[in-house]
Amino acid sequence: MTTSTAPTEPAVPLARNRAFGLLWLGEGVSVVGNATTSALLPLLAVTQLDAGPAWMGLITAAAWLPWLVVGLPVGAWVDRLPARAVMIAANLAAAVSLASVPVAFALGVLTLVQLTVVAMVGGVCTVFFRTAYQVFLPEVVPADQLEPANARLFGTESAANVAGPGLGGLLAQWLTAALGLALDAVTFLWSAVCLWRIRPAHPAARPAGPAEPLAARIREGVDLVRRDRYLPWFVGMGGASNFGLTGYGALLVLFLVRDLGLSEAGVGAVLALAGAGGVVGAVAAPYLSARLGSGRASTVLLVASGPTALLVGAGLPGWGAAISGTGGFLVGLCVVSGNVVRNAWRLRYVPAGLRGRVMTVMQVVNFGTMPAAGVVAGWLGGVLGVRETILLMAAIHCLATWSILVSPLARLRELPVGPLGG
């Protein structure tokens, strides 16, 4: 008896993939709002509520603390839940949280405590959204298009990081930072509508039958990452690098306003340069991966991203602020380009039924250092000084990225294809 196999239909190009187009459009609008908030929230804290280094560190810590508190359970839950529904719910919750800020400001009751709570709620929504996002993208895009799809998404996010901070600075100067945050709430609603309209072309099969106990599913994800030859290097290096990046990022607006004397618009312009670097990096990532190999490109970009961060804290008042902007541009270029290469690889390397757990285990460590970074940077900013703390945190990031040189990944032309856990 013979069987015939129907020929496999060629994948729809990304330009004609309606589901990916909706995902791209929704995320594009949402990340512009997020990037605007990245300037507006700290500007509101510094200029309207007179926040010092400790409060700036605390607000930053609150945004990343949810990765430590709920990160692992969320990864286990998302592997058994419809990813699109999780993302829509997270967007709606984030919109409500952000909308509370302009309302409280108009009533004259806005406090730094509320900004901290809003940052934490936004962090919880981000944990759910980003975890589900890693699961959902392969449902929309076939495996051989993940790298260009990631490049477009990261590139759009970086382009938004060019326009967003500048727009945020202008809104804060023309209107108020609080009213500008209302725009971000609307962008989350827009993203939710776009996600609602998507019909995935490659829906993932959800596990049948009763679920294993939550602790067992979490342990499986932890064990898979722990036993793998390569993932622990990226986990440890990413956690240490993010500690440094988040530490100096927590004090950056304070540094630009009080040490360099920049206006709200000037702060937005400097922050936008980092986004411009990210745009260049996202565009360059597929070319670098093809030209150098994914492994070699990842290593080169990691090593280059380290010392460039030191320029951020070397800025001077007046035109000397361009030094900080240049550092931000180069860090954005190297970090985003490397993230595009590694994220596309991870989506191919990790099997579909395990992505939520494995990705979240990695992100819990990568992002879990960030709350501590915010608190430590806020304390050191008051003890050592803001500029000195920024330079110290940039040096930590530099050392972390250079650790790739002693890993088994250092000499690989291509990142490994598997098996996971081997």
VOGU-3710 file (C-alpha; in Angstrom, 3 decimals, decimal comma):
1> mttstaptep> 0,000/0,000/0,000  1,388/3,376/-0,958  0,597/6,755/0,444  0,852/10,092/-1,231  1,910/13,246/0,455  0,468/16,566/-0,640  3,106/19,088/-1,590  3,841/21,651/1,089  2,512/25,078/0,172  5,146/27,792/0,168
11> avplarnraf> 5,015/30,147/3,113  3,221/33,439/2,567  5,771/36,269/2,382  5,810/38,523/5,427  4,606/41,445/3,324  1,369/39,541/2,538  0,941/37,818/5,910  -2,202/39,513/7,271  -1,818/38,087/10,782  1,766/39,272/11,047
21> gllwlgegvs> 0,747/42,642/9,614  -1,846/43,104/12,360  0,640/42,019/15,017  3,221/44,421/13,592  0,737/47,308/13,363  -0,611/46,808/16,861  2,825/46,506/18,375  4,138/49,465/16,388  1,540/51,821/17,859  1,862/50,329/21,335
31> vvgnattsal> 5,649/50,592/21,499  5,477/54,261/20,455  3,292/54,808/23,486  5,638/52,774/25,668  8,639/54,720/24,436  6,811/57,974/25,147  6,108/56,765/28,677  9,779/55,856/29,157  10,461/59,596/29,059  7,215/60,871/30,600
41> lpllavtqld> 7,129/58,749/33,765  10,600/59,710/35,059  10,126/63,322/33,916  6,869/63,458/35,858  8,602/62,073/38,931  11,567/64,477/38,711  9,941/67,716/37,544  6,497/67,558/39,164  7,006/65,414/42,266  10,681/66,291/43,007
51> agpawmglit> 11,906/62,670/43,094  15,509/62,062/44,106  17,825/59,115/43,292  16,160/56,782/45,805  12,664/57,253/44,366  13,935/56,949/40,785  15,576/53,663/41,705  12,439/52,442/43,464  10,173/53,218/40,501  12,552/51,367/38,185
61> aaawlpwlvv> 12,712/48,415/40,583  8,906/48,246/40,786  8,634/47,876/37,011  10,901/44,820/36,983  10,036/43,165/40,312  7,119/41,160/38,828  9,580/39,034/36,854  10,906/37,709/40,157  7,509/37,338/41,833  5,294/35,858/39,093
71> glpvgawvdr> 7,671/35,097/36,212  8,010/31,323/36,671  4,300/30,599/37,300  3,328/32,738/34,293  5,602/30,689/32,038  3,910/27,465/33,139  0,409/28,948/32,760  1,015/30,430/29,316  2,110/27,059/27,891  -1,468/25,854/28,517
81> lparavmiaa> -3,425/29,060/27,741  -4,331/30,757/24,425  -1,423/33,146/23,933  -3,474/35,744/22,040  -6,083/35,980/24,811  -3,355/36,444/27,429  -1,817/39,293/25,410  -5,178/41,051/24,970  -5,953/40,841/28,695  -2,500/42,203/29,568
91> nlaaavslas> -2,972/45,178/27,214  -6,362/46,045/28,713  -5,046/45,912/32,275  -2,054/48,104/31,352  -4,356/50,677/29,722  -6,485/51,000/32,862  -3,420/51,345/35,093  -1,827/54,094/32,993  -5,090/56,000/32,640  -5,191/56,396/36,432
101> vpvafalgvl> -2,178/58,754/36,329  -3,696/61,691/34,401  -6,925/61,283/36,396  -5,047/61,530/39,717  -2,971/64,457/38,394  -6,107/66,367/37,359  -7,570/65,816/40,831  -4,346/66,965/42,497  -3,777/63,681/44,350  -0,959/62,133/42,313
111> tlvqltvvam> 1,940/60,845/44,437  5,222/59,039/43,939  3,637/56,019/45,616  1,001/55,859/42,877  3,654/56,128/40,151  5,477/53,228/41,792  2,297/51,121/41,890  1,527/51,948/38,251  5,059/50,911/37,304  4,568/47,601/39,140
121> vggvctvffr> 1,178/46,882/37,536  2,706/47,654/34,164  5,489/45,218/34,991  3,009/42,419/35,760  1,255/43,057/32,445  4,605/42,969/30,668  5,453/39,568/32,187  2,219/38,058/30,868  2,433/39,820/27,498  6,088/39,098/26,737
131> tayqvflpev> 5,821/35,459/27,785  2,746/34,912/25,612  4,374/36,872/22,787  7,232/34,355/22,536  4,653/31,579/22,211  2,397/33,470/19,797  4,890/34,672/17,158  5,603/31,168/15,746  1,816/30,725/15,397  1,796/33,685/13,015
141> vpadqlepan> 5,128/33,258/11,208  6,735/30,030/9,891  10,100/28,980/11,324  12,153/30,056/8,295  10,810/33,627/8,571  11,417/34,138/12,294  14,646/36,093/11,842  13,270/38,686/9,360  10,043/38,874/11,409  12,046/39,531/14,575
151> arlfgtesaa> 14,129/42,098/12,709  10,981/43,977/11,678  9,486/43,852/15,160  12,718/44,876/16,904  13,318/47,508/14,230  9,867/48,966/14,755  10,409/48,971/18,503  13,712/50,758/18,016  12,154/53,251/15,601  9,512/53,923/18,236
161> nvagpglggl> 12,313/54,486/20,725  13,563/57,248/18,430  10,219/59,039/18,122  8,776/58,180/21,541  11,208/59,881/23,941  11,382/62,980/21,772  7,601/63,094/21,599  7,434/62,525/25,350  9,791/65,401/26,030  7,768/67,726/23,804
171> laqwltaalg> 4,475/66,659/25,399  5,908/67,275/28,858  7,069/70,733/27,783  3,915/71,742/25,873  1,270/70,071/28,046  2,181/67,969/31,082  3,872/64,602/31,483  0,723/63,258/33,169  -1,548/64,078/30,237  0,977/62,561/27,852
181> laldavtflw> 0,595/59,237/29,649  -3,044/59,130/28,539  -1,776/58,555/24,997  -0,014/55,383/26,061  -3,242/54,041/27,548  -4,895/54,495/24,145  -2,061/52,669/22,363  -2,554/49,617/24,586  -6,231/49,580/23,575  -5,197/49,798/19,911
191> savclwrirp> -2,837/46,844/20,313  -5,609/44,807/21,957  -7,967/45,451/19,004  -5,294/44,409/16,479  -4,585/41,200/18,401  -8,324/40,427/18,592  -8,518/40,539/14,774  -5,636/38,079/14,227  -6,370/34,517/13,112  -3,093/32,526/13,463
201> ahpaarpagp> -2,022/30,466/10,440  -0,048/27,955/12,552  -1,962/27,633/15,840  -0,074/25,680/18,469  -1,741/22,602/19,928  -2,471/23,005/23,621  -1,575/20,078/25,906  -4,502/17,684/26,299  -5,655/16,130/29,535  -5,211/17,332/33,090
211> aeplaarire> -2,302/19,642/33,731  0,680/18,562/35,756  1,039/20,339/39,092  2,293/23,889/38,640  5,492/23,196/40,587  6,299/20,229/38,329  5,875/22,296/35,163  8,069/25,061/36,567  10,717/22,530/37,594  10,736/21,025/34,088
221> gvdlvrrdry> 11,517/24,410/32,550  14,245/25,124/35,112  15,844/21,703/34,562  15,847/22,074/30,781  17,670/25,392/30,990  20,033/24,218/33,719  21,095/21,059/31,833  21,590/22,770/28,494  25,159/23,478/27,432  24,528/26,959/26,068
231> lpwfvgmgga> 21,459/28,581/27,616  22,984/29,061/31,111  25,679/31,294/29,617  23,110/33,585/28,043  21,062/33,547/31,259  23,929/34,520/33,560  25,439/37,030/31,177  22,048/38,599/30,449  21,231/38,957/34,147  24,528/40,687/34,945
241> snfgltgyga> 24,357/42,883/31,836  20,787/43,966/32,597  21,807/44,817/36,155  24,273/47,345/34,765  22,023/48,684/32,017  19,032/49,088/34,331  21,168/50,648/37,036  22,378/53,493/34,860  19,020/53,760/33,102  17,288/54,369/36,446
251> llvlflvrdl> 19,344/57,533/36,995  19,729/58,675/33,395  16,880/61,215/33,283  17,973/62,621/36,647  21,545/62,898/35,302  20,446/64,626/32,102  18,201/67,133/33,903  20,262/68,004/36,978  23,872/67,311/35,970  23,757/68,259/32,284
261> glseagvgav> 21,016/70,907/32,597  18,897/69,654/29,679  15,275/70,683/29,111  12,480/68,131/28,750  12,880/68,278/24,964  16,648/67,840/25,295  16,180/64,773/27,471  13,849/63,314/24,859  16,415/63,954/22,119  19,210/62,155/23,987
271> lalagaggvv> 16,961/59,198/24,790  15,844/59,084/21,158  19,435/58,531/20,015  19,472/55,165/21,781  16,373/54,231/19,823  18,022/55,352/16,587  20,908/53,001/17,319  18,389/50,230/17,837  16,836/50,904/14,420  20,231/50,580/12,743
281> gavaapylsa> 20,959/47,445/14,754  17,672/45,765/13,839  18,182/46,497/10,142  21,766/45,229/10,282  21,042/42,054/12,284  19,942/39,729/9,432  22,881/40,892/7,298  25,390/40,386/10,120  23,947/36,963/10,927  24,196/35,861/7,299
291> rlgsgrastv> 27,639/37,388/6,767  29,353/36,383/10,018  27,149/33,510/11,173  24,654/33,797/14,016  27,166/32,703/16,672  29,978/34,988/15,592  27,633/37,957/15,077  26,193/37,469/18,578  29,662/37,400/20,144  30,968/40,446/18,253
301> llvasgptal> 27,909/42,516/19,155  28,098/41,544/22,824  31,769/42,477/23,094  31,221/45,789/21,287  28,229/46,779/23,431  30,277/46,812/26,650  32,686/49,764/26,443  30,238/51,943/24,499  28,041/52,122/27,621  30,790/54,021/29,462
311> lvgaglpgwg> 30,217/56,981/27,139  26,715/57,467/28,563  28,070/58,653/31,914  30,826/60,768/30,315  28,483/63,496/29,032  29,035/67,160/29,882  26,694/70,177/30,103  25,727/71,887/26,851  26,959/70,276/23,647  28,876/67,753/25,739
321> aaisgtggfl> 25,554/65,963/26,218  26,195/64,570/22,721  28,740/62,222/24,325  25,946/60,581/26,328  23,746/60,492/23,249  26,494/58,839/21,192  27,001/56,208/23,870  23,277/55,501/23,950  23,216/55,193/20,152  26,056/52,649/20,088
331> vglcvvsgnv> 24,638/50,625/22,988  21,247/50,545/21,269  22,806/49,418/17,991  24,776/46,534/19,514  22,168/45,372/22,045  19,177/45,375/19,671  21,105/43,755/16,828  22,332/40,997/19,138  18,834/40,509/20,568  17,372/40,018/17,076
341> vrnawrlryv> 19,924/37,294/16,297  19,569/35,477/19,630  15,788/35,735/19,865  15,293/34,203/16,408  17,677/31,399/17,409  15,864/30,684/20,703  12,502/30,384/18,956  14,001/27,706/16,692  16,024/26,012/19,432  13,224/25,574/21,997
351> paglrgrvmt> 10,328/23,195/21,110  6,869/24,787/20,846  5,357/23,080/23,891  8,171/24,282/26,152  8,706/27,863/24,950  6,648/29,553/27,641  8,472/27,813/30,492  11,986/27,891/29,035  11,755/31,515/27,880  10,352/32,615/31,218
361> vmqvvnfgtm> 13,068/30,820/33,207  15,614/32,760/31,161  13,712/36,029/31,512  13,239/35,619/35,265  17,025/35,685/35,661  17,646/38,209/32,889  15,008/40,620/34,191  15,079/39,521/37,824  18,290/41,432/38,474  16,639/44,673/37,404
371> paagvvagwl> 14,668/45,429/40,594  17,878/45,073/42,608  19,658/47,284/40,071  17,106/50,056/40,547  17,352/49,935/44,345  21,163/49,701/44,369  21,556/52,490/41,812  19,186/54,737/43,772  21,184/54,156/46,975  24,583/54,565/45,300
381> ggvlgvreti> 23,385/57,711/43,525  22,859/59,342/46,904  26,166/58,047/48,322  28,631/58,227/45,406  26,885/60,680/43,113  24,712/60,174/40,037  27,481/60,338/37,398  29,747/58,022/39,360  26,963/55,463/39,768  26,150/55,543/36,060
391> llmaaihcla> 29,799/54,878/35,187  29,996/52,032/37,719  26,852/50,381/36,346  28,126/50,761/32,774  31,359/49,012/33,809  29,338/46,093/35,242  27,516/45,766/31,915  30,858/45,826/30,089  32,352/43,021/32,194  29,183/40,951/31,812
401> twsilvspla> 29,175/41,109/28,024  32,867/40,271/27,812  32,221/37,031/29,727  31,010/35,556/26,421  34,687/35,242/25,472  35,236/32,426/28,017  32,044/30,529/27,078  31,669/27,572/24,671  29,815/29,988/22,361  32,839/32,208/21,746
411> rlrelpvgpl> 34,221/30,322/18,730  30,983/29,131/17,140  30,236/30,513/13,700  26,588/29,443/14,012  24,523/29,136/17,175  23,690/25,460/17,870  20,587/23,770/16,467  19,979/21,398/19,400  18,942/19,299/21,058  17,716/21,463/23,912
421> gg> 19,176/20,269/27,195  22,115/18,573/25,499
//
